[in-house]
Every structure is written in structure tokens, then in C-alpha cells.
Amino acid sequence: MGLLTDEDRAKLIPGEELPHFMPIPTQAVSSDEYFPQPQSPRQRELEARLLAIGDEQARRHGVSRRQFFQTAAGMAAAYVAINETFGGGVFEASRAEAQTPEIANARAQGLKGQFIMDMHTHFLRDDTTNMTFVAMRNAVGKAGWNKDLVGKPQTIADLKYDNYIKEMFLDSDTKIVLISSAPSDIVKDWFLTNQQMAQARAKVNERFGSRRLFSHAIFTPGQPGWLDAIDQAIELKPESMKGYTIGDNTHKDISRYPWRLDDEKVAYKGYEKFVKAGIKNVCVHKGLFPPTMDKTYPKLRPFTDASDVGKAAKDWPDLNFIIYHSAYRHVGGDPAVALREFERTGRISWVSDLADVPQKYGVNNVYADTGQLFATTLVAEPKVTAALMGILLRDMGPDHVCWGTDAVWTGSPQWQIEGLRRLEIPEDMQKKHRFKPIGAADGPIKSAIFGGNNARLYKVDQKQAEAAMAKDKLTALKVAYEQSGAEPSNLRYGYAAPGPMDHNVFA
């Protein structure tokens, strides 16, 4: 499914087959939405540095390297390695934390209760066939973190659901998630149907006894019967609607129904139904369309940027337009291009255009979802991560930037959570571009991004939600899991390119 064809996949390897189980990925791991870049020279340097730190600390503490990388100190080591590889000190991490489990554990324990709503997540790839997952799942069942697995033969179908629960909740500090999907003009190629998302929501929330999972319903302007499909979707009571203006993101080569957010004759008919039904949140896939795609899909290019956001937001003040991936263009492309663009102009393609919308159109109902921002820039060009957050926070405000990770393509979202917790915009960048400091991991800005803004958008009373979750079965399950010895998999579930990137790519 997705942009990738069978021929493309033949050139790639499943992310779970990458050779090292480390706290962070050290090369691009993509969903089906874009072709991943090969490992860059600096990413190879990052990988070698992190492996060396892991070996050193594993010997020091009498554990295996893999076991060290499953600890809080191992996560700290990853960010030490990023800083030492790329320079700039973008992330708050020290050798002392990486070398001293007590320091790392104390920090992790102090932040584990942070309220995090990840409103942009997915199940595993549909073509996951690596049967080592089943063996791992059997082992996890025997370890006792999930009594339902003990003595029960495991299958890949089971894994997709229960492993999602493990990666999202047990191995990260995430508290509430939203399950998403992607449509296609070919019905069988949807990631999940609207009905399946609603069923997953009911299954999770009934199982754990609190509201842990929200769900989208997908709408597809222009497709035959799309307005009737909205009526059917509304009956499922989704927390938000989601659309892809590119049309069929799964088969871009044959996409027949691209659309614009500001199309009064098409999209606005759907908005009328949303408002009438009391649905306020409209999530929209934007970006992930690097310049290399312009020639491949020239007819789709006008539908992928943020130029249609402002008018739609102004015309529909009762709706919130949540732009997924913050419209970041360069995902799947060379992140050094984004860095050079920023250093030359102070802007980053399409993200800056989105950030201009509130002031340009006089609206306050446009929000930026972080989506793939951290997953694709953090270990490729950390200064781009800082620039992206600086642009969004400066021009849209800390109350209009929302947390989403697109997990589980790149594994448990904990490494992305740590990325934001540790991120600070370098002082020279602050001075030159009028960026303000982002502040402490649990300070007001990061707390708003992690959970406060999504709670407001989705009408969640944080105190009531936290009280309910404290008593639910998932909290008890997580306590038991941690007491029995938590074992984060450090796996990635998307696609990765084998072999190194040409050394000239970043020249």
C-alpha cells in the first residue's frame, strides 16, 4: 500500500530487519507514503558512535548492548551521540546521564506521568510477515505482561493489534492516542476502514475501562458516493474527520479525485455535514511531497501544499483545520535541502506557508500537527527539527502546535517524545530568527504541545482523564509490565533502504 510499488519494495528492507536494536533509528524508516533515503554518511557516523557508547556502557554495567539500549540511560546515550555527531547541542543530554543509570532513571521517572495525547498513529504495515515477531510475542506472553497471551498460539494478525498497544502505551509515556488511516480509490487498499477504526476504538476502551483510543473517519471529496459515505461515517461518532487532498495517496499514479480545502463546490459540501453533526476537527494530510515528485506527479502537485488552508479556515470558523505533518515538503527527500533553504531564506517549504496563515487570513482555527517532523529530521538534520519548531511556535503560537508521531511506522514513539523533551533551539538561531526558547521538558510550551492543545481540541478534561486512567486496567498492566522488567523492542515497522547514501548527497 501507499506510494511504494512492488518494484519499490523489492529495493527496500522491512524496518524490523535493520541490524541494530537501538533507542533511535539511525536512518530513514518510512511508511508507504514516501521512498526512504539511504543511510547518509553522518547517520552512519551517528550509528557507529552510538554503538561504541553502547558497548562501553554495557561492559561497564555488566549487561548486553541491547539491554543497555532498552534503558533510560541508553536513550540518553542516543541523544548524546546525536549532539556529538551533528554539533550544535540541539538536545539536552549529557555523558553523565548516559553513564549513570540512577540519573537517567530519576529523570525518566519524573517525566513518566506527563500527559501526552498522540493524535496521529497507525497499526503495523499490512505486509508484515517476519515471523520473529510471533516468537517475540510468545516470549512476552510468557513474561506475564499480558495474561491473555499465556498459553495462546500467536499470529501476525494478533500482533498488529496487541503489539500496537505495547509499543504505544507500555513502551512509551503516551496516555491517549488516535488511530488513523489512509484512503484509496481502490476500496480494498484503505489502511483501515472507518468501521475498523471505530471497532478498534471500542475494543481498546472496553478492554481497559477508560477512553484511551480515539478514531478518525476518512472522507474523500469527489469520489462517487462520498457525501453518503460521510453520513455513514458520522453514525460511527468519530472524534475527527481526516482527508487527503492528494486524493489517492496509496496509488498516486492513478489518483482520480484530488481536491482542495477551499473548493466551494466540492469540499464545502462535506464541511456542511460536519458542522451540522457537531464535528469540529478536520485533520488534513499535507506535504510529504519533495521536489523530486513534481515531475513524477505533476497533476497532483497543486493539491499537496498549504495554499488552500487559509480561505477554508476563514470561511469555516466553526471548524478546526489540523494540518498533518505541518505540510512539511521534504519528507522522503534530502533533509539537507531543507536546512540550506532555511539558512538562505529563514523559511522551510510549505511549513512556513502554513505558519503564515493565521496572520495572513486573520484566523485562529488552523493547527500544525508534528506528524513526521521529528521522525524524519531528528536523526538526519537536527537543526531542521529546531528550525521547524521555531517557525511553528513563533508564527502560530505554542497553543496551535499539536503532538502526533505517525507511529508505529518508526516503532514506539518514546524516542520522539524524548526528542521534544530534550529539544532546545540553539541561541544563535533564536537571535537570528526571533525564536524563543522552548523550555523545560515539562514546562508550559512542551506540555501544551504534548497534550494540552489536543485536549482542548478534542474536549478532554485533563484532570478527569488522568483520574480515570489512574484506575484503569491499562495502568495496572503497565505497572505489572515494568515490574517484570520492561523490554522495549526498539524495532521499526516501516521500510528502509539498504546500503549507504552517496557521499555527495550532503556535499
N, C-alpha and C positions, 0 to 999 in steps of 0.2 A: 504494500500500500504506500501511497504518498508519491512524491516526486520521483523516487528511485524506481527504475525499471528492473526487470530481472537481470538484464545485462549489467546495470549499475551494481546490483547486489553481488553479482559474481566477482566484482572487483574489490569488494569490501569484506570485512570480517565482522561477525557479531561482537558488540561491545563486551559481552561477557567472556569472550575468548582472548581479551587483552592479557598480556603475560604477567602483569603485576597487580596485586590487590592492594592498592594504595588509597589513602583517605580522599585524595582528589584525582580526577583524571589528568593525565599528562599529555593528552592530545584530544582533538575534537571528536566527540561522540554525538552523532546526530540522530534525530528521529527520521521518519521518512520524508520530512519536509525540505531537506536540503542535502546536498552531497558534501560529506565532511572533508576538510582539508587534511592532507597527510601531516604527520608529526613534524613540526618545524625544528630547526636547529636549536633554538632556545628552549623549546619544550623537551627536546632530548637532553639538554643540559639540566633542565629542571628535574627530569626523571632521574638522571644519574646522581644529582646532588641529594635528592630525597632518598633514594635507595641507600646512599652512603650514610646518611644520618640514621636511617632506619636500622642498618646493620650495626652501626656503632652503639646505638641505644639498646638494641635488642641484646647484644652481648653484655652490655653494662647491667641490664636488669634481669638477665637470665631467662629471656623469652625468645620466641621466634620473631623474625622480622614482621611476619603477617600479624602476629599477636600484638606487637607494639603498634602497628598501624591501626589496630582496632581500638586504641585507647585515646583519651583526650590529649595526652602528650604527643601521640602520633599525629593527631590533627594539627596541633600547634607546630609540629615539625614541618608539615606541608606548607604552612604559611611562612615559616622561616625560610624555607627553600625558595618559595616564590619571590620573596623580598631580595634574597641574595642573588637570584638569577636575573631578575629584571631591574633591580635597583629602585630607588625612589621611595622605599619604605611605605608603600601604599597600605600595607596591612599591619595591624598591631600584633606582633608575635615576637617572642624572644627565645634565644637559645636556652635560657634558664627554665622557661616553661616547657620547652621540648625535652629537656634533660631531667626534669623533676616532676614525676607523676603527681606528687602532692599538690604542687602549684597548679598544674593543669586540671586535676580533678576538682580542686576547690573552685576554680573559675567555672568549669562546666556545671558543677552542682549549683552554683549561684545563679546560673542563667537558665537551667533546665525548665523552670516554671514559666518562662516568658510566654506571653500569649501570642501565638503565631497562627494566622489563618492563611493557608496556601490555596488560593482560589484559581489555580491553573495546573491541573495534574492529569495524568493518563495511566492506564494499565500498561502491562508489558506489550511489546510487539506481538502481533498475531502469529508471526512465523517463528517464534522462539521454539527451538527444537533440541537445545542442548540438554541431554538427559542428566547431566551432572546436577542440574537444578533439583531433579527429583530426589537424588541421593542426599543432597544437602537438606532438602525439606524433610526427608525421613529422619535425618540426624537431629534437626531442630525439634521435630515432634518428640523424639526420644529424650531430648534435653528438658522437655516439660514446659516450654513457654506457651504452648498451645495444647491443652489436654485433648482437644478434638482430633489432633493428628496422631496420637499414640495408637499404635496397632492398626492404623488405617493405611492401605496402599495409596500412594500419592501419584498424581498425574500432573501433566503440564497444565491442563485446564484448571485444576485446583490451585496450582502455583500462581497463576496470573492474578487470582483474587487474593489469596492469603499472603503471597509474597508482597503484594502491594501494601497490605496492612502492615506487614513487618517493616518494609522499607520506609513507609511514610510516617508511621506512628511509633513503632518500637525503637527504631534506629535513628530517629530524629526528634527534635523538640517540637515538631508541628502538633497543633492541637485540633484544628479543624481544616478540612480540605474540600475542594470542589472537584468532582470528576467531570472531565471534558471529553470532547470527541471531535471528529473532523468529517465533513460530508463528502459525498461524491455524486456525480451524475449517474453513476452505476450503483444502485442501491446496495448490492452485496459488499461493496467496498467501503462503506462507512466504518470508522473505527468502532464506534458503539452506536446503536440506535437510540433515539430518545427514550424508548421504552426500557432498554437495557440500562441506561444511566439511572432512570427512576427506580428500577428494580435493585440496582446496586446500592442506591441511597437507602432504600427501605431495609435491605438486608443488613447493612452495616449498622444503621441506627437502632434497629430492633435487636441486633446481636449484642450491642454494647450498652444499650439503655440510655443513650443521650444523643444529641444531634451533632455527630462527628462528620458526616458526609453530606455535602450539598451536591446538586446536579444542574447541569445545563440542559437546555433543549436547543437543538440546532434549527435555524431557519435558513431557507435557501431561495432568496428572491429570484423570480424569473423561471424557476423550474416549474414544469407542469404540476398544477395542484398545490402549489406552495402555500397559498393562503388557507386552504382547507387543512393542510398539514400543521399550520400554526394553531388552528383551532384544536386539533387533536393534541398537540404538544401542551397547550395551555391547561388541558384537563389533567395533565401529569403534575401540575403545580411546580414547575421548575423555579429555582431561585433566581435564575437569569437566563437570557437568551444569548446564543452565540452564532455569529455569522462569519463567512469568509468572502470578502468582496472579490477575491480572485476567482470565485466560483468553485470549480472542482480542483481543490489543491492536491487531491490524490492523483489525478490524471491531467496535469496542466496542458499536455499536448492536445487534448480533446475537450477542454473546458468550454462549455457552450453557454453558460449563464453567469458571466462575471457581472458585477453590479457596483453601483456607487452608493455610499451612505446618504448622499444628498439628492438622490433620484426621486423627484416628487411623484413620478408616475408609477414607480415600482416599489422601492424600499419604504416609502412613506405609508403605503397601504398596510405594511406589516406593523409599523410603529403605532398606527391607529389601534390595532388589535392589542398591542402590548399595553398601551395606556388604559384602554377600556378594561383590561383584565387586571390592572393594578401591578403589572410587571414594570419595574423601573430600570433594571440593569441590562444594558445591551453590550455584550462583550464582542469585540471585533478583531479578528486576525488581521494584522497588518505587518508589512515588512517581510523579512526573510527572503529578500529578492535582490541579491547582489547584482552589480552592473553586468556581470557575465551572463546573466539570464535575459538581459534586454534583447539581445539578438535571437536568443532561442525562443522566447515567448513574447514577441513584440506586441501582440494584440492584448496581452494581459497586463503589460507594464502600467497603463494608465489607471488600473484598478488596485494597485498594490501600495501606493504611497498614502500620505496623510492629507492630501489636498481636499478631500471630501468631508473631513471631520467637522470643520468649523460651521459651515452652513447648516448641516444636520443638527448639530448641538444647539445652535441658535433657534432653529425652527421648532425644536422639540425640547423645551426646557424641563419638561416633566420626566425626561429620560436621562439616565447616566450612561455616557458612552465610555466604556472601559477598553482602551486600546491595547491589545495584547502585543507583547514584545516591544512595547513603546514605539512600534513602527520601525525598529532598527533594521536598516537595509543590509548591512554587511554580513549577516549570519550566513555561514557557508562560503563566504569569500575570505579574502586576506584581511585579517584584523589590522595589519599594519597600514592598510589603505585608510581605514577609519582614523587611525592615530595621526597619519600625515595630514589628512583633511582637517582634523581638529587643530593641529599645531599651526596650520596655514590660515584657517578661517575662523577658528573658535566655534565651529559648528560640526555636527555629525549628521550625515544624510538621514532625513526623514524624522529622526528623533527631535532635532531642533525645530523642524517644521511643526511637529506635534506640540512641542513646548511653547511655540508662538501662539497657538490657537486661543487660549484664554484671553490674552490681552488684545489680540487682533480682532476677535469677534465679540469680546465683552461677555464671555460665558464662564460659568463655574461648574459645569456638568461634564467635563472631559477629564478622564483619569488615565494615567500611564501605568500599565502592568509591566513588571520587570521581566516576566517570561524567560526568554533565552539570554537575556543580557549577561547575567553572571555566569551561566553555564558555558558560554562561548568566548567571553573575553577575559575572564578571571585568570585562566592559565595560558592565555595566548598573548594578551597585551593588557596587563593590569591597569596601566594608565588610561586605557579606554574605558575600563569599568569606572574609574574615578571620574572621568570626563562625562560619561553618560549620566551618572548620578548627580554630578554637579549641575549639568544642564537642566535636568528634570526638576531638581529641588529648587534651583534659582528661579526658573521661569514658570513652573506650575505650582510650586509650594509643597512643603512636606505633607500637607493634608490631601494631596492629589496624586501621590505615588503609592502603588499597591503591590503587595508581595504575591508573586507567582513564580514557580520554578520550572514548569513543564516536566517535572518528574513523573514517571520514574525512568525516562529515557537515559538520564545520566546517573541513575542509581538513587539511593536515599538522598533527600535534599539537605542533609545535615551539613555537607561541605559548603553548599551555597549559603545556608544560614550563617555558618561561620564566616563566610566571605563578607557578608554585610556587617556582621557584628564587629569584625576586625578592620573594616574599610575606613580609611580617612583620606580625604582629598589633600594631596601634598600642598604645602604652604605656597610654593611658587605658583601653582595652578590656581589656588584661591585668590592670590593677589592679582594675577593677570586677568582672570575671567570673572571676578566678583563672586566667586563661590564662597559659601560659608562652611565652616566645619560641620561634619555630620554628627560628631559627638560620640558619647559612650554607647556601648553595646545595648544597654538597657535605658538609654537616655530618651528624651521625648521624640526626637526625629526618627530614630530607628524603631522605637516602639510603635509609632504611628504607621510606618511602612509595614512592619511585620504583621500588625493585627488591628490597630485602631481604625485605620481607614477602611479596611474591608469590613470590620464590624459595623461601622456606620453605614456603609453602602448596603449591607445585607441585613440591617436592622437586628443585629445581635447585641444583646445586653451583656457586656463582657463579664461583669461580676456574676450575673445569673448563670452564664455559660460555664464559667470557671467553677462555680459551686456544683453544678450538675455533673461536670466532668470529673471532679474530685471524687465523686461517689460511684462513678460508672464502672462497668466491667473492664473497659479498656485500660483504665488507670490501674486497676488491680492486676491485670495481665502484664502491664509494663513493669510494675514493681516485681512481680514474680520472675519475669524475664531478666531483669537486671540483677536480681539476687542470685539467679542461677548462673550468671556470667554472660553478659550481653556479648554477642558476636556479630557486629556489623559485617555484611558481606563484602562491602567495598567493590561491588560489581556495577557495571554499566550495561544498560539494556538496549542501546541503540545500535548504530553502525559506525565502524571506524575504518579508516584507510590504512592498509598495511604499508610498511616501508616509509622511509623518510621523505620529507619535503625537499625539493630542490633548494640548495643553499642560497640561490639568488633571489628567492621569493621575497625575503625580507631585506634585501640589499637596498 
